[in-house]
Every structure is written in structure tokens, then in C-alpha cells.
Amino acid sequence: MINQILLDSVNLHYLSAAFKERSIKALIGRVFDINSTKERVQDIHALKNISLRIDPGERVGLLGSNGAGKSTFLKMIAGLYPTSSGSRIVNGTIRALFDLSLGFEPDASGRENILYRGLLLGLSPKEIKNLEEEIITFTDIGEFIDYPLKTYSAGMQVRLAFAISTAVHGDILLLDEVIGVGDLQFLEKAKARISKIVERSEILILASHDLTALSSICSRGIVLDHGNLVFDSNIDEAINFYKNRNITV
């Protein structure tokens, strides 16, 4: 089967219930219709009628201001956010790097968290065991690998999360501003590792505010604005369109 992403008139809504107060006071107010003139929270139409096709070999840059829908778009592709309508077909194994700390247990050791996160990524215990030493070596946190995660500094937690997340490769790679982790020395290691993952993936979608990085890595650019796909062309034209619309980064 060809690795491919096909979207046809995809819409995605956030339910207003997710944003409402859950306090007793708010509940009583709703029951007795107190402050009935207060504006009601509406469902958010986060992605609007998006149709596109991404084929093997494509490197796609995702542009848009904060709140344009870039992260939502990536999470929809990953299957984390269900679509409200339209068709979403994704053929290929997805690896997403936009929530590095997902699946971490603060009371467990670093070694145990490698297992937990690996299972969450769909690996078998045997596969995780085969990757464990490589992950530990890349993390370079020494004996702390057997200490509880809650004893780690923020930088150490990021190192471990990044090492685990990037140890597993996939056909489709989704990146959301993940480069920028730890100290300078580790940052160089992280960039080199990301480059190798990008080379091995058949499809890449990178959401970033770094236009230079997008220009150097991607060949195609997609511009989102308030959940709408407003431009889709080669990366240089997409960047020029983005700049000319005066969409603030």
C-alpha cells in the first residue's frame, strides 16, 4: 500500500462543553438560568472544509499564525482529534513529535518510563528492550536513568522524552516545533537526529515559525488561517504568500 494522506472536505469542531466551567456555582447558574443574558460558549470550528493530498516523498511545511490551526491539523492527521465530517485517509505508520512528555509517570524511573512510552508508541516489550541502551546512551543522564522521573531537572526530562520519541521511525513524520531542547551540545545532537529521521520518512509535515528552516527542509508549503487552508503551493511561494498577507508569526 502506498504511504499517502488524503483529506476530503474535513471539518473538525471542539465541543463547547470542553471550555465551560465545571464548578458547583456554574452548574447552579445553568440550572436556574442565572445571568441568562451572558453570552454562551459556542462550539469552535477548528478546521474548515480542508481537502488535500500528500504523496510519498513530499516534505510539507505548515505555516500560519498562532491559533491558525497548525497543531490541530497535525493532531487530526495523527488521529488524536476525530473529524466532525469529511473523509480522512492516512496510509502508513505515523510518528508524531509534538507532545514529548506524553505517557510519562513521575514516580517511575527513567528506565521504566522508556517501557511505558514505548508501549504507548505501539512497540512490543521485546522491541523496547532492544532500543533501551541506545536511548539511554543518547540521553546521557548517567545513573539518573534508574531514579524517579520526579527527581529530574526539566532539561533531563526533555532529553529522555526526545530520545524515546525519536528512537522509533515511521513512514509519516509529523513535527511541531520540537527542535529547541536542552543545552547547546544536546541541541546539536537533537538536530542531527531529526535530520536522519526526516531522511528516512516517506512523508514529512513540519509546522514551524522558522521560515528559514521550512525553506531548507520542505518543498511544498500549506498556509492555514483560522482553520482554513488558504494557500497550497511550493514552499517559496507559500512563504511569500504568508508574508504578504501580513499574518504575524
Disulfide bonds with the S-S distance in Angstrom:
none
